[in-house]
Amino acid sequence: MRSSTGFTLIELMITVAIIGILAVLASASFITFQAKSKQSEAKTNLGAIGNVAEAYKAEKDTYVTDFVGLGWAPTGSTRYGYYYNNSLFSGTPSITPSGGCTIPATDAAASVTSTTFTSIAVGDIDRDATCDRWTYNQDRDLQNSVNDATT
């Protein structure tokens, strides 16, 4: 009798199939996790815009009406386009995926007042037709109305 050691071809094929299935499951989770981590840029920058707007109001007793008077600028390159009271910050990217990332018409039609502000971040964080959209206002209400990380 001979003693043979090693794996059969069937055992190797089953192992490779299991590893393949696990890799597919892990990569889908990784892509979602990566998209969620990219959202921290929008949250951080909208908070900074809100802090600058509040500081301006504390000094002048009114909110500034556009980015020109706000004095805020992001550091480094951004994934999002930033709006403050319907004006796009010129230093942020013009994002146009297949679906188009622009400020919604309902927000563009909103009135600009000296007692309120709305800042918006719109961006395509996972290169599909859906755009991630965050809003932040004078009440420090941060909302993610369109979540590109889960669509």
Backbone bond lengths (Angstrom), bond angles and torsions (degrees), N, CA, C in turn:
res aa  C-N    CA-C-N  psi(-1)  N-CA   C-N-CA  omega(-1)  CA-C   N-CA-C  phi
1 M - - - 1.449 - - 1.519 110.51 -
2 R 1.326 112.03 136.55 1.454 117.86 176.00 1.518 108.79 -102.74
3 S 1.295 116.00 142.42 1.462 120.92 175.90 1.525 108.15 -102.63
4 S 1.314 116.09 120.68 1.468 118.95 178.76 1.522 109.51 -106.41
5 T 1.299 114.39 143.21 1.460 119.82 178.97 1.522 108.37 -120.60
6 G 1.298 115.46 158.90 1.453 120.29 178.87 1.518 111.06 119.63
7 F 1.323 114.37 -173.63 1.459 121.20 -178.09 1.514 109.89 -109.75
8 T 1.305 114.49 150.43 1.467 118.20 175.39 1.521 108.19 -83.16
9 L 1.306 115.64 164.41 1.464 120.87 179.21 1.527 111.06 -61.41
10 I 1.305 117.81 -39.09 1.472 121.86 178.71 1.520 110.62 -61.52
11 E 1.310 118.28 -44.40 1.467 121.92 179.41 1.528 110.41 -61.72
12 L 1.306 117.32 -41.86 1.468 120.28 178.71 1.520 111.60 -66.51
13 M 1.322 117.45 -40.41 1.471 120.44 179.54 1.524 111.16 -65.71
14 I 1.302 118.27 -39.68 1.471 121.63 178.01 1.525 109.75 -64.52
15 T 1.309 117.54 -42.52 1.472 121.62 178.69 1.520 111.01 -62.05
16 V 1.320 116.86 -44.98 1.473 120.66 179.21 1.525 110.54 -63.81
17 A 1.322 118.32 -40.20 1.464 121.62 178.59 1.524 111.07 -63.58
18 I 1.317 117.71 -42.83 1.471 121.24 178.78 1.530 110.41 -63.82
19 I 1.309 116.98 -43.56 1.474 120.60 178.53 1.526 110.34 -63.16
20 G 1.328 116.85 -39.22 1.469 120.24 178.02 1.516 112.35 -62.92
21 I 1.306 116.90 -43.86 1.470 121.06 178.79 1.524 110.36 -63.23
22 L 1.304 117.90 -44.69 1.466 121.34 178.43 1.524 111.34 -62.86
23 A 1.318 117.92 -37.57 1.465 121.50 179.15 1.527 111.04 -65.48
24 V 1.320 117.31 -41.25 1.473 121.01 178.49 1.524 110.16 -63.28
25 L 1.316 117.34 -45.38 1.464 121.04 179.21 1.526 111.63 -63.68
26 A 1.316 116.32 -41.34 1.466 120.46 -178.76 1.520 111.37 -68.79
27 S 1.333 117.99 -37.81 1.462 119.36 -177.62 1.524 111.44 -68.83
28 A 1.339 118.41 -35.69 1.463 120.72 176.96 1.529 110.47 -64.33
29 S 1.307 117.18 -42.68 1.460 120.88 177.71 1.521 111.12 -65.97
30 F 1.314 116.60 -38.09 1.459 120.66 -179.71 1.524 111.48 -65.34
31 I 1.322 117.67 -40.87 1.463 121.14 179.90 1.531 110.19 -64.07
32 T 1.335 116.86 -42.35 1.470 120.10 177.52 1.519 110.68 -64.36
33 F 1.309 117.60 -43.66 1.459 121.39 178.70 1.527 110.80 -62.22
34 Q 1.314 117.21 -40.96 1.464 121.57 179.38 1.530 110.72 -64.04
35 A 1.327 117.43 -42.09 1.466 120.94 178.34 1.525 110.85 -63.97
36 K 1.325 117.19 -40.59 1.468 120.09 178.60 1.525 111.57 -64.75
37 S 1.319 116.80 -35.29 1.466 118.84 178.63 1.522 111.19 -69.65
38 K 1.321 118.02 -30.49 1.465 121.08 177.40 1.526 111.73 -68.67
39 Q 1.327 117.19 -24.66 1.458 120.97 179.35 1.528 112.43 -66.93
40 S 1.314 117.40 -20.00 1.466 119.54 179.62 1.524 111.12 -62.32
41 E 1.334 118.07 -27.72 1.466 120.56 176.28 1.527 110.58 -60.27
42 A 1.328 116.73 -47.64 1.463 120.35 -178.58 1.526 111.04 -63.47
43 K 1.325 116.75 -44.21 1.464 120.06 -179.07 1.528 111.25 -63.06
44 T 1.316 116.75 -43.26 1.461 121.10 -179.40 1.524 111.10 -65.42
45 N 1.327 116.91 -47.36 1.465 119.73 -177.55 1.519 112.59 -69.49
46 L 1.329 118.13 -37.13 1.467 119.25 176.64 1.525 110.94 -65.63
47 G 1.330 116.87 -37.85 1.465 119.65 175.22 1.520 111.83 -62.91
48 A 1.338 116.52 -40.17 1.468 120.45 178.45 1.522 110.86 -66.46
49 I 1.327 117.33 -41.28 1.467 120.71 176.86 1.522 109.69 -61.04
50 G 1.335 116.52 -43.20 1.463 120.20 178.20 1.517 112.32 -62.24
51 N 1.330 117.84 -40.60 1.465 121.01 178.57 1.522 111.42 -64.33
52 V 1.327 117.33 -41.17 1.463 120.96 178.72 1.529 110.09 -66.51
53 A 1.334 117.17 -40.68 1.465 120.54 178.35 1.524 111.16 -63.99
54 E 1.327 116.28 -40.72 1.472 119.59 178.29 1.533 111.37 -66.72
55 A 1.317 117.09 -38.71 1.465 120.15 177.55 1.524 110.78 -64.33
56 Y 1.323 116.66 -41.02 1.472 121.29 177.45 1.531 109.97 -61.93
57 K 1.349 116.30 -43.23 1.463 119.86 179.94 1.522 111.38 -65.41
58 A 1.317 117.29 -38.31 1.462 120.38 178.83 1.530 110.91 -63.49
59 E 1.319 116.34 -34.37 1.466 120.24 -178.97 1.526 112.91 -82.84
60 K 1.333 117.53 -41.07 1.478 121.59 -172.92 1.526 113.80 -108.04
61 D 1.338 118.08 -4.09 1.460 123.89 -179.24 1.530 113.39 62.97
62 T 1.305 116.85 26.27 1.455 123.22 175.47 1.523 108.43 -158.26
63 Y 1.316 116.86 154.13 1.464 119.39 174.63 1.516 109.21 -82.26
64 V 1.297 115.73 143.66 1.458 120.61 174.82 1.529 107.61 -68.22
65 T 1.332 117.37 149.07 1.462 119.58 -173.16 1.521 114.82 -94.77
66 D 1.336 118.64 -14.82 1.466 119.09 -179.88 1.526 110.80 -151.89
67 F 1.315 116.70 175.21 1.465 121.76 -178.15 1.518 113.24 -64.28
68 V 1.324 117.74 -28.67 1.462 120.27 -176.73 1.526 110.52 -59.57
69 G 1.317 117.30 -45.19 1.454 120.81 -179.69 1.518 114.23 -83.49
70 L 1.314 116.29 -12.46 1.465 120.08 -175.34 1.525 112.63 -71.91
71 G 1.313 117.25 -40.71 1.463 120.28 179.29 1.513 114.52 77.17
72 W 1.314 117.08 25.65 1.465 121.41 179.05 1.519 109.12 -107.49
73 A 1.315 116.06 144.94 1.462 121.22 173.74 1.522 108.19 -148.63
74 P 1.327 117.60 139.21 1.463 119.33 178.22 1.521 110.52 -73.92
75 T 1.310 115.34 157.06 1.460 119.05 175.54 1.519 108.55 -98.45
76 G 1.303 116.63 138.17 1.461 121.43 179.46 1.511 112.36 72.48
77 S 1.320 115.96 -167.39 1.461 120.17 178.70 1.526 109.29 -85.81
78 T 1.314 115.89 151.34 1.458 120.75 -176.28 1.528 110.99 -119.47
79 R 1.313 115.51 154.47 1.465 122.16 175.42 1.517 111.17 -95.84
80 Y 1.304 116.57 -12.74 1.464 122.43 -174.42 1.522 110.57 -115.47
81 G 1.331 115.04 152.21 1.454 121.57 167.29 1.524 106.80 -94.24
82 Y 1.320 117.91 133.70 1.462 121.65 -176.02 1.513 110.55 -110.54
83 Y 1.331 114.82 133.28 1.455 122.47 178.55 1.516 108.40 -119.08
84 Y 1.312 115.49 143.37 1.466 121.21 173.12 1.510 106.09 -132.39
85 N 1.307 116.89 118.23 1.465 121.79 -177.18 1.521 111.67 46.02
86 N 1.308 115.47 51.26 1.465 124.74 173.36 1.524 115.37 74.06
87 S 1.320 118.71 4.82 1.462 118.78 176.72 1.523 109.08 -109.32
88 L 1.327 115.62 132.46 1.459 121.74 -179.73 1.518 109.49 -79.31
89 F 1.326 115.91 133.34 1.463 119.73 175.26 1.516 108.03 -71.56
90 S 1.314 117.36 125.10 1.466 121.55 -172.23 1.525 113.03 -69.33
91 G 1.314 118.56 -17.64 1.450 120.51 -179.68 1.518 114.32 -84.71
92 T 1.340 117.87 -3.83 1.454 120.45 -179.36 1.521 109.57 -100.15
93 P 1.314 116.86 159.06 1.462 119.00 -172.76 1.515 113.85 -69.47
94 S 1.303 114.90 151.30 1.455 121.28 170.09 1.521 105.58 -88.98
95 I 1.309 116.44 104.61 1.455 121.62 -170.96 1.518 109.21 -97.18
96 T 1.316 116.69 119.59 1.459 120.02 179.93 1.521 110.98 -137.55
97 P 1.347 117.07 79.86 1.462 118.47 172.52 1.519 109.49 -75.38
98 S 1.299 117.43 -171.31 1.463 120.59 -177.02 1.526 112.11 -58.08
99 G 1.331 117.40 -33.11 1.458 120.23 178.47 1.518 113.20 -86.19
100 G 1.320 118.14 -21.34 1.456 122.52 -179.75 1.512 111.93 83.61
101 C 1.316 118.23 119.41 1.459 123.08 178.35 1.518 108.34 -105.09
102 T 1.278 116.41 102.21 1.458 120.94 177.22 1.517 108.52 -135.75
103 I 1.316 115.91 168.32 1.461 119.82 177.46 1.528 108.75 -69.07
104 P 1.318 118.44 133.52 1.461 120.47 -179.56 1.522 111.87 -63.73
105 A 1.311 116.19 148.54 1.462 121.72 -178.14 1.523 111.56 -59.69
106 T 1.329 118.25 -32.38 1.464 120.39 179.90 1.523 110.77 -64.95
107 D 1.334 117.46 -36.85 1.455 120.07 177.93 1.521 111.27 -76.10
108 A 1.321 117.25 -36.09 1.459 120.66 -179.95 1.526 110.69 -65.51
109 A 1.334 116.85 -28.92 1.460 120.56 -179.07 1.526 112.54 -84.50
110 A 1.326 118.26 -8.98 1.462 121.66 -178.19 1.526 110.03 -64.49
111 S 1.318 115.90 143.53 1.458 119.68 -178.55 1.525 110.59 -78.97
112 V 1.304 115.83 144.06 1.452 122.59 177.89 1.523 107.14 -96.75
113 T 1.331 116.61 125.18 1.458 120.44 -179.64 1.520 109.68 -125.32
114 S 1.311 115.61 169.05 1.461 120.32 179.19 1.531 111.89 -84.05
115 T 1.336 117.20 -6.50 1.461 120.56 -178.64 1.523 113.19 -109.58
116 T 1.323 117.66 -1.50 1.457 121.25 179.37 1.529 110.50 -139.04
117 F 1.310 115.28 160.18 1.460 120.33 169.23 1.516 108.52 -147.86
118 T 1.302 115.50 155.35 1.459 122.05 173.98 1.517 107.67 -135.88
119 S 1.313 115.93 126.05 1.458 119.76 173.47 1.524 107.62 -115.04
120 I 1.324 115.15 142.55 1.460 121.38 -173.64 1.524 108.90 -132.30
121 A 1.307 116.23 140.52 1.464 122.54 172.55 1.521 107.52 -120.33
122 V 1.337 115.92 126.12 1.454 121.45 -179.85 1.522 107.90 -128.78
123 G 1.333 116.66 128.43 1.455 119.17 -179.54 1.516 112.77 -161.99
124 D 1.311 114.98 160.15 1.457 121.85 178.22 1.519 107.47 -106.17
125 I 1.337 117.45 102.16 1.459 120.23 -172.84 1.520 114.11 -93.87
126 D 1.339 117.21 -10.13 1.466 117.56 178.71 1.527 113.22 -131.00
127 R 1.301 116.93 20.08 1.470 124.09 173.19 1.523 113.52 56.57
128 D 1.316 115.57 49.32 1.453 119.90 172.75 1.527 107.66 -126.74
129 A 1.329 117.57 -167.81 1.465 120.62 -176.66 1.527 112.89 -82.40
130 T 1.326 118.44 -8.10 1.461 122.31 -179.21 1.516 109.85 -94.87
131 C 1.320 116.44 139.07 1.456 121.47 179.16 1.521 110.44 -109.83
132 D 1.315 115.54 134.26 1.460 121.95 176.02 1.524 107.79 -72.88
133 R 1.346 117.70 137.24 1.466 120.77 -175.84 1.521 110.14 -138.53
134 W 1.332 115.24 123.79 1.462 122.86 178.52 1.526 109.08 -121.95
135 T 1.334 117.10 143.31 1.464 121.63 173.55 1.528 109.31 -126.92
136 Y 1.327 114.19 150.71 1.471 121.64 179.37 1.520 106.92 -145.32
137 N 1.338 117.31 138.28 1.462 119.18 -177.37 1.525 112.03 -134.16
138 Q 1.331 115.25 -174.29 1.468 121.62 -175.47 1.527 112.53 -64.42
139 D 1.319 118.09 -19.43 1.464 121.72 177.10 1.522 112.30 -86.07
140 R 1.322 116.87 7.28 1.464 124.46 -177.03 1.534 111.43 59.05
141 D 1.320 113.89 37.77 1.464 121.65 -179.97 1.530 108.28 -96.65
142 L 1.327 116.45 106.65 1.459 123.03 179.55 1.516 108.68 -98.02
143 Q 1.345 117.02 121.41 1.455 120.55 -179.14 1.511 110.51 -130.45
144 N 1.317 115.24 144.17 1.460 122.75 176.33 1.522 107.19 -110.64
145 S 1.337 117.08 87.29 1.461 120.66 -173.56 1.526 112.99 -73.25
146 V 1.337 117.99 -30.38 1.464 121.48 174.48 1.527 106.24 -128.93
147 N 1.319 116.48 114.03 1.456 121.43 -176.32 1.517 110.12 -99.67
148 D 1.329 116.48 103.06 1.461 122.21 -178.37 1.524 112.15 -74.49
149 A 1.309 117.31 -14.76 1.472 120.64 -179.14 1.524 111.37 -77.52
150 T 1.306 118.16 -18.65 1.466 119.85 -177.71 1.524 112.71 -115.22
151 T 1.331 118.67 -1.11 1.471 119.64 -178.33 1.498 111.17 -96.59
